[in-house]
Amino acid sequence: MATLLNEIRGFSSSGTTANIDNHVFRAYYIFTTGLLLVATSILITSQFFGDPIDCIASNDYSRSDSAKKSIDNFCWVSATYTVNELYATNQRIGLDKLEDGIGQFIPNFNTQRFQLYYRWTSLLLIIQAVLAYIPHYFWKSWESGKMEGLSTMLNIPVEPTLDTDRRRTRVQLLLDYFEAFETNAHEYYTYRLYLCEYANFVFLLVNVWLTNWVTDGLFWSLGPDIFKNGYHSIVLIKLFPSQGKCTWRVTGPSGNVQPFDALCVLPLNSFNKVIFSTLWFWYLILAVITLGWLIFRASTIFHRVRSSLLKWKACPVNYSNHQHPEGTDCVDNICKFLPHADWFVLLQLVDNVDTVAIKSILGGYCERIRHLQRRRRSTHMISADEKPLLILEHETR
């Protein structure tokens, strides 16, 4: 057993990269993480190397450059606000209000909606990117090159006769490995991947909840309102207004506090609108795809589903030859006899080797299964819990 493991591990040093997951998994740690990091870089660049806020107050004091900079900094730190009652659709822009949410604020009659979270959207996106990457990080650590070692061992050029012999020898070594290897080890391998796939879905829900919480519950209704109103979505305008109000207070000659109304332009929110609208629709698509994939994963408890999937993965291979008269029933037999975890490792292996190796592996399995069936029929001793490949003896032994 130790010799088999050492020989197989030796092939993992070849430097090739094996396929250890699936397209749905990669949609998280490649596309989603990449999308979030690109969005973060855009916001950080605009915030620290651009002008995220530009305010003007209704007093002569604000006309100097130093005073204007002070007003900008104050309004950026203390948050801008909009007037909730000025989002009504029956009010005319330019007459009843400057734009949606911007106009005269009357204390004790109007209510304010403060926007402070847009300063933290970069941090929010970084947290989401980390959550989208965590399952891949753990899976890559747990997988630790296992599939790379197995697949590299079999991917040999088959043109020279010597290479064909080498491939045959290594296929036999691989089959011996499956026979000798403990089923629990493959279960750890398989169910850890399943755990990471479920973790992807859980972290996706966490990202949606976190974004909805940071945006005061508006993110959840963003998509439907965009469908209804397009770019003029009231929810989108409330989330990331292009302008905001700010109250700038100074002291007069006698020490009295004098409030001045400031109007601020928020160019950073133009990026936020696009980013969070895109994220809403992408998260919806990703959630639907992931949920469907997890349902499909659960269906592989049935051996017919496993058989169909293995046949589809190995579709270029033709088993209806003189050596395998049962044709694709060979795959059915494999899926009936192999435990779920061993079947999954075999499926992953089929995804990483060429068609010649696939034919050799599955053909070798079929021969051993038929050998076992003949022995069982001759002895009339059948155990449902028996792992058939553990008791086989090869003719060469």
N, C-alpha and C positions, 0 to 999 in steps of 0.2 A: 504493500500500500504506500509506504513512504517513498519507495523508488518511483512509483507511478507519478506521485505528486511532484517530486523533484524534477522528473523529466518534463512534465507538462509546464511547470513554472519556468523552466529554462527558456521556453520559447517566448515568454512575455518581454524579453529584453531586446526584441528586434526593432522596437521603435515605431511600429505601426499603431494605428488607432482603431480600435474595434467599435462597432455600434453597440452600445450598452443600454440604450433606452429607445424611445419612439418619438414620432413627430409631435404628439400632444405634449410630451414631457419637454421637448426642445422648444415648443412655443412659449414655455415659461422662462427657462433660464437663458435662452438666446434672444427671442424676439421681445418678450415682455420686459426683461431686464434691460435689453438694449434700448428699447423705446423710452423707458423711464430715465435712463442715464442721459440719453440725447436731450430729452425735455429738460432735465435738471441742468445740463450744461448751458442750454439756451437761456434759462431763467437766471442762472448765476452770472453769466456774461452780461446780460442786460441789466441786472441789478447792481453789479459792482463796477462795471466798466461803462455803463450808460447812465441815463437819468430816470430812475424809477418813479419819480414824482416831481411835479412842477406846479407850484401854488402861487396864487396872487390874492392879496388881502385888500379890503376896502379902506385903506388908510394911506396917508403919505409916507408913513414910516417904512412900509414894505417896498418902497421904490428903490432903496439902496441895495446894492448887491449883497452886503453882509446880512441885512435884515431879511431879504428874500431867502437867502440860504438858511437862516434861522427858522423861518416859517416852514420851509420845505422839510427840514429835519424834524421840527416839532410835529408837524402833521403826519410824517411817516412813522414816527415813534408812537404818537398818541392815538393813531388810527383816524381815518376819515369816516364819514357817515353819509347815509342817504335818508330821505324821508319816505317812510312806508306808504303814506297816503298818496304820494305822487307817482305811484306805479299804475294808477287806474287808467284803463284804456280810453275812458271818455274824456280825458284831459288832453288838450292839444299842445304838442311840443312847439315852443316858441311863443306861445300865448299864455297858457296856464302854467307851464313849467319849462325850464331850460331844456331838460331831457328827462327820461324816466328816472324818478327818484331824486332829481335835482330841482330845487325851487325854494320858495319861501318856507322857512320853518317857524311855526307858531307854537311856542311852549304851551303846555296844558291842552293843546288841541291835536298836534301832530306827534308822532312817535319816530324815534331815530333807529336806524339799523346801522350798527358800526361794522366796518370791514377791517379786521386786523389780520385775518388768517393768510391773506395773500403774501405777507412777508415771510411766511413759513412754508410756502408751497414747495420750495426747493428741498427742504428737510423732509417734508412729507413724501415726496417722490423718491428720495434716497432710501427712506425706510421701506417703501413699497418694493423698490428694486432689490433690496437685501432679502426681503421675505420671498420674493419670486425666485431667488437664487439658492436659498438655504436647502431645499430638498435635493437639488442636484449636487450640492457640495457634499452632503452626507452620503448620497448614493454613490458618488464617485469614490469616496473614501471607503465605503463598505465593499464596493465591487473590486477594488484594488487590483485591476488588471487580469482578472480571472478569464474573461471572455477573450481578451487579447491573446493570452497564452494558448487557449484552446484553438482559436481560429488560425493563428499564425502557424501552428504546428501542421495544419492541413493544407494551407494555401501554397502548394508547391507546383512549379511548372511540370506539365505532364508529357511534354514532347519526347524526351529521351526515355528509354526503357528503364534506366536506373531510377529516374525520378518517379516513374509509375510504381516501381517496387517500393521506393521510400514512402510514397503516399499510402500504399496498401499496409505497410508496416505501421505507419502512424495511425491509420484508421483503426487497426486492431488494438493499438495502444489506447486510443480514445475509448473504444468499447470496453476494454479491460478497466479503464478508469471509471466508467459509469457503473460497471458491475461491482467494483471494489469500494466505491465511494459511499460514505454514509448518507442516507436519504436526508437526515436532519440538516446536513451542511447545505444541500441544495434548497431545502425549505427556508433556511436563513437567507440565502441569496435571493430566492424568489419573493418571499413575503416582505423583505426589506424594500425591494423595488415597488411592490404594491403599496407599502406604507408611504413611500415617498410620493407616489402618484396621488394618494388620498391627501397627503399633506399639501400638495400643490393646490388642490381644490379648497382645502380649509384656509390656506393663506390667501387665496384669491378672495374668499368671503371676508376675511379679516381686512384686506386692503379696501374692499368696498365699504365695509362698516367704518373703518378708520377715516376714509375720505368723507363719508356722509356725516360723521361726527364733527370733524374739523370744519365743515362747511355749514354747520347748523341745520343739518337735515335736508338740505336742498339738493345734494348730489343725486339722491335716489330718484327724484322726479325730473332730473335734467333731461334725460333722453326722451321721455314722452312729450315734454314741452317743446323740445327741438323738433320732433316729428310734427307737432301741431303748428308751431309758429316760425320754424326755421331759425335763421340767425337772429331774429328779433325776439327770441325767447325771453320772457320776463324772468324766468328762473336764472338763465344765463346772465342777464343784466344785473340781477340782484347779487349773484355770486361774485361777478367780476365787473363792476361798473367802470366805464372808461373815465368817469369824473366822480369826484366826491367832495363833500363839504367838510370844513374844519373850522373850529372856533379858536382864533388867535387872541390871546389876552395880554394886554400891556398895562402898565400903571401910568396914570396921568401926573401932572405936576404936584398935585396935592396928595398923591398916593392912592387915589381911587382906581379900581380895576376897570379897564375899558375893553370890552369884548369886540372883536372885529371878525366879520364873516370872511372866510377864505374859501376860494374855489380851487380845487386841485385836479390836475390831469394825471391819470394813472396809466401810462403807456405799457407798463408791465402786464396789465390785465388783458391786453390784446393777445399776448402769448398764452396766458392762462385760459382764456376762452377756448382757443384751439386745442390746447393740451388736454384739458379736462373733458371737453366734448369727445375727443378721440378716445380717451381712456374709458369713458362710459360705454361707448359702443364696442370697443375691443374687449372690455371685461364681460360684457353680455355675450359676445360671440364665444369667448374663451370658456365661460361658464357652461354654455350649452354643449360645446364640443367635449369638455372634460366630463360633464355628467353622462353624456352618451358613452364615452370611453370607459368610465367606471362601471356602467351597467354592462357593457360588453365584457369587461374583465370578470365580473361576477358570473357571467354566463359560461365561462370556460370551466366551471365545475362539471359541465356535461361533456362526456367524452366525444360525442358527435361534433360539438362545437370545436373542441380541440383538434379533432381529426380534420375537419374542414379547413381550419386555419393552417394546420401543418401542410395540407395539400396545396393550399393557395400560396404559401411561402415557397414551396418546392415545385411550383407549377412548371418550370422549364424542364423538369426531369421526367423522363418516361420510364415507368417501371414495368410496362407490359412487354418484357423481353423473355427470352428462353430461360434466363436464370431466375426470374420472378414471375411465374405463371399466374399468380393471384392478382397481378396488376396493382392498382391503388389500394386493394384490400390490405396490402402490406402496411400502409399508413394507419388504417383502422386498427390493425392488430397492435401496432406500436402504442397507439393512444389508449387502447384498452389495458395493456399490460403495464405501461409506465405510470408511476405516481405523478401527481400534478406537478410537483416541483421539478422532477426529472424531465418531464415533458417540456416545461418552460425553458429550462437550460438548453435542451435540444433545439427548441424553436429559436432561441437567441443565437445558437451556433449556426443554424441554417441561414440566418440573416447575415452571417459574416464570412461564409465560405463560398467557393464557386460551385457550379452545378455538378462537376465531376466528384467533388468531395461529398456533396449532398447525396448523390446516388450511392456512393460507397458506404456512407454512414447508415443510411436508411436500409440499404440492401443488406448490410451486415446485421442490423437489428432484426430484420425479417427472418434471416437464416437462423439466428439464435432463438427467436421466438418459436419458429416451427420445430426446431430441435427440441425445445422444452415441451411443446405440445405433444410431440411424438413420445417423449419420455413419460409424460403424464398419462397418456392413453395406455401406455404399456404397463404402468404401475398402478393406475387407477387411484392415484393419490393427488388430489387437488386441494390446495390451500388458498382461500380467498385473500389472506393477508400476506401471502408469500410474494416477495419481490423476485420475479423470475430470473432476472439477469444475475442475481447474486449466486445462484446455484449451478450455473452452466459451466460445463467443462469443454474446452475447445479440443478439437481433434489433434491439434498440434501439441497439446500438453501431454 
